[in-house]
């Protein structure tokens, strides 16, 4: 959401996401990552991928927009994190949720 512009929120979130993706390189067999963003709605930035450079590029391309709707981040039937799990190839599923809480 646009509130992430305050207090370097988006920069901190990007750094955290970058670090998380890079600490998983090389990606263990059977591990893939998807990136979604949310504001008033949720967007699948990239479906599940094992390609670190693709993931880092998507993190770089995230733009601030709208408000904050935590429900759509998880529950949107098409783009929410829980719905996205149906596209996963592997059984272990984790959500890393970065927000400024506003």
Backbone as a ProteinNet text record, in pm:
[ID]
protein_1_A
[PRIMARY]
XXXXXXXXXXXXXXXXXXXXXXXXXXXXXXXXXXXXXXXXXXXXXXXXXXXXXXXXXXXXXXXXXXXXXXXXXXXXXXXXXXXXXXXXXXXXXXXXXXXXXX
[TERTIARY]
83.9	0	88.2	27.8	102.9	162.8	109.3	165.2	307.6	347.7	483.8	589.2	547.4	642.8	700.8	623.5	668.7	778.3	870.4	976.3	1051	1067.4	1141.8	1083.5	954	889.2	912.6	895.2	912	1057.9	1151	1293.4	1327.7	1273.6	1298.5	1235.1	1112.3	1044.6	1119	1164.2	1241.3	1369.7	1439.6	1564.5	1537.7	1432.6	1397.5	1363.6	1285.8	1249	1371.6	1457.7	1582.8	1666	1684.7	1765.9	1706.2	1575.5	1510.5	1529.8	1509.7	1526.5	1672.5	1764.5	1905.8	1962	1909.5	1959.3	1913.4	1817.8	1767.3	1832	1946.1	2014.3	2143	2174.4	2086.3	1961.6	1853.5	1725.2	1726.6	1691.6	1686.6	1586.5	1613.9	1520.2	1386.9	1280.5	1147.7	1104.8	1177.8	1138.2	1117.2	1005.2	971.3	906.7	909.2	860	767.2	657.4	568.9	568.2	544.9	539.5	406.3	335.8	213	227.8	152.5	146.3	-0.7	-23.6	-161.4	-170.9	-286.2	-326.1	-477.2	-553.2	-698.6	-735.7	-646.3	-663.5	-529.5	-527.5	-400.8	-363	-233.7	-180.4	-75.3	-81.8	24.7	135.6	246.8	359.8	433.4	450.6	503.8	452.4	407.8	365.7	489.2	473.6	584.2	700.2	819.1	940.4	1055.7	1151.3	1274.6	1390.4	1361.4	1463.9	1486.8	1600.7	1631.5	1629.1	1685.2	1689.5	1550	1461.3	1322.2	1258.2	1279.1	1219.6	1273.7	1405.5	1465.4	1416.5	1401.4	1348.9	1207.8	1126.4	988.4	985.7	1074.4	1082.4	1116.6	1210.5	1249.1	1134.6	1046.9	941.8	816.5	811.3	692.6	674.9	554	519.5	410.5	415.5	316.4	186.7	76.2	-54.3	-159.6	-263.7	-382.8	-365.9	-465.5	-471.6	-421.1	-471.8	-427.7	-549.2	-559.3	-666.9	-602.9	-583.4	-519.6	-601.2	-733.4	-817.7	-786.4	-779.2	-752.5	-613.5	-519.3	-383.6	-383.8	-472.7	-479.3	-596.5	-711.4	-836.2	-894.8	-840.3	-895.8	-897.7	-1011.5	-1021.9	-931	-885.3	-799.4	-653.2	-628.2	-491.7	-440.4	-521.4	-478.7	-375.9	-293.6	-186	-238.1	-349	-400.8	-452.5	-509.8	-553.9	-436	-331	-212.8	-148.8	-166.3	-107.9	-151.5	-268.9	-315.9	-224.5	-143.8	-50.6	84.6	105.3	235.3	256.8	380.7	415.6	444.5	486.8	535.4	441.3	452.4	359	383.6	508.4	538.1	507.5	425.9	383.6	405	461.4	490.8	449.5	392.2	364.2	456.8	530.3	608.8	533.1	482.4	391.1	463	493.6	562.5	461.9	447.9	354.3	403.1	361.3	388.7	274.7	170	57	-43.1	-23.8	-116.5	-193.8
-118.7	0	124.8	237.2	362.4	401.3	348.3	380.2	326.8	233.1	177.6	280.4	393.4	497.9	566.9	569.2	635.8	555.1	625.1	563.1	452.2	470.5	375.3	234.5	223.4	92.7	0.4	52.8	-32.5	-74.1	14.1	-21.1	-132.3	-123.2	-226.1	-358.3	-353.2	-475.4	-538.6	-455.8	-509.2	-576.4	-511.4	-568.4	-702.1	-708.7	-833.8	-943.1	-909.3	-1007.1	-1052.7	-957.5	-990.6	-1087.9	-1055.6	-1140	-1280	-1288.3	-1417.6	-1501.3	-1440.7	-1513.2	-1554.3	-1464.4	-1494.3	-1596.9	-1603.7	-1704.6	-1843.3	-1849.4	-1977.2	-2013.1	-1953.3	-1980.1	-2055.5	-2165.7	-2227.6	-2285.4	-2278.9	-2323.4	-2474.5	-2523.7	-2669	-2734	-2855.6	-2927.7	-2937.6	-2907.9	-2914.4	-2786.1	-2676	-2548.4	-2447	-2380.4	-2277.1	-2160.9	-2044.7	-1922.6	-1850.2	-1798.9	-1710.4	-1576.1	-1469.4	-1335.7	-1271.7	-1229.2	-1152.3	-1020.2	-922.6	-795	-765.4	-675.9	-641.1	-495.7	-439.9	-306.4	-316.5	-246.9	-264.1	-398.2	-450.5	-581.2	-653.6	-777.7	-851.2	-882.3	-895.1	-919.3	-1028.8	-1125.1	-1224.4	-1162.3	-1129.6	-1070.2	-1176.5	-1293.8	-1409.4	-1535.8	-1628.3	-1757.4	-1830.3	-1948.6	-2021.7	-2037.1	-2009.6	-2016.1	-2064.2	-2127.1	-2165.8	-2076.6	-1979.8	-1893.8	-1769.8	-1764.2	-1654.4	-1519.5	-1509.1	-1380.7	-1331	-1422	-1383.7	-1326.6	-1393.6	-1349.7	-1214.1	-1195.3	-1066.9	-954.9	-984.2	-884.3	-842.7	-938.8	-906.4	-822.7	-853	-771.2	-627.6	-609.1	-474.4	-399.7	-472	-406.7	-372.9	-410.1	-382.3	-231.9	-185.9	-43.9	-25.8	85.4	115.8	160.8	118.1	158.3	135.7	215.8	193.6	184	121.1	106.5	-28.7	-75.4	-203.3	-289.6	-401.6	-497	-633.2	-666.1	-793.3	-912.5	-899.7	-1011.8	-1054.8	-959.6	-1000.3	-1060.3	-1016.2	-1070.3	-1221.4	-1270.5	-1413.9	-1483	-1416.8	-1486.2	-1461.1	-1367.3	-1344.7	-1477.4	-1513.8	-1646.6	-1667.9	-1561.2	-1574.5	-1541.5	-1445.7	-1396.4	-1398.4	-1439.3	-1445.3	-1554.8	-1538.1	-1632.5	-1775.1	-1790.8	-1925	-1990.3	-1911.7	-1965.3	-2000.2	-1922.7	-1945.5	-2080.6	-2129.4	-2258.8	-2371.6	-2358.6	-2465.8	-2482.3	-2378.7	-2385.1	-2446	-2469.6	-2518.9	-2663.7	-2692.4	-2829.5	-2917	-2855.6	-2931.4	-2916	-3005.7	-3010.2	-2907	-2873.6	-2778.9	-2637.2	-2565.9	-2431.5	-2333.5	-2217.8	-2115.8	-1980.3	-1895.1	-1756.7	-1666.8	-1581	-1476.6	-1347.9	-1285.5	-1171.3	-1046.6	-954.5	-830.5	-715.4	-642.1	-529.6	-426.9	-302.4	-200.2	-191.9	-271.2	-276	-165.6	-80.1	32.2	12.3
0	0	0	-27.6	-33.3	100.9	210.7	342.3	357.2	272.9	279.5	237.1	182.2	144.3	268.2	375.7	498.4	566	627.5	708	633	503.5	419.5	424.3	447.7	461.2	342.9	220.4	103.1	87.4	119.4	109.9	208.8	328.2	430.2	387.4	336.5	291.4	174.5	79	-34.4	12.9	103.9	156.5	224.3	304.5	372.3	270.6	169.4	66.8	-10.7	-47.2	-116.9	-34.8	92.8	180	191.3	204.5	218	91.7	-25.2	-151	-170.1	-139.1	-161.9	-64.1	57.3	151.3	110.9	22.8	-27	-161.1	-192.8	-319.2	-290.1	-355.9	-455.7	-388.8	-460	-408	-393	-274.6	-255.4	-351.5	-391.3	-476.7	-403.5	-474.8	-414.2	-346.8	-371.8	-313.3	-424.3	-419.9	-517	-442.6	-504.5	-440.9	-538.2	-487.2	-562.6	-491	-566.3	-506.1	-541.7	-437.6	-456.6	-382.3	-424	-352.3	-324.4	-230.2	-199.8	-158.7	-185.5	-139.9	-122	-206	-205.2	-268.2	-352.1	-414	-410	-451.3	-453	-597.7	-620.4	-754.2	-743.9	-834.2	-843.1	-927.5	-864.4	-936.3	-1017.1	-958.3	-1030.2	-963.7	-1046.5	-994.6	-942	-893	-832.8	-930.3	-879.4	-960.4	-873.6	-937	-869.5	-913.6	-1000.3	-1059.3	-973.8	-906.3	-814.3	-884.5	-1004.5	-1074.6	-1110.7	-1149.1	-1176.2	-1050.6	-938.9	-812.7	-770	-780	-741.7	-832.9	-961	-1054.6	-1020.4	-979	-939.8	-812.7	-719.9	-597.6	-634.4	-726.3	-770.8	-836.8	-905.2	-983.7	-903.5	-776.8	-695.1	-678.9	-705.7	-694.3	-590	-519.9	-416.5	-480.9	-420	-470.9	-362.8	-363.8	-285	-134.3	-72.5	72.7	117.4	230.9	286.5	315.8	247.1	270.7	294.8	422.3	457.3	407.7	407.5	364.7	222.2	128.5	-10.2	-24.7	58.8	51.1	68.8	154.5	181.4	113.3	107.1	75.5	-62.6	-139.6	-272.8	-348.3	-407.2	-468.6	-590	-651.5	-769.4	-742.4	-654	-637.5	-494.1	-399.7	-260.1	-237.6	-135.8	-107.2	-87.2	-17.1	8	-119.8	-210.2	-339.2	-428.3	-417.3	-500.3	-470.8	-349.7	-312.9	-406.5	-466.5	-554.9	-676.6	-707.1	-820.3	-781.9	-654.1	-608.1	-651.1	-686.7	-724.8	-604.3	-494.2	-379.9	-260.9	-164.4	-52.2	56.7	84.4	191.4	143	218.3	177.7	293.5	262.7	361.8	305.3	388.2	350.5	431.9	363.2	428.4	402	507.3	495.5	544.1	451.8	487.4	479.8	589.1	593.1	693.6	674.6	775.4	876.3	855.4	948.5	929.6	830.1	806.1	678
[MASK]
++++++++++++++++++++++++++++++++++++++++++++++++++++++++++++++++++++++++++++++++++++++++++++++++++++++

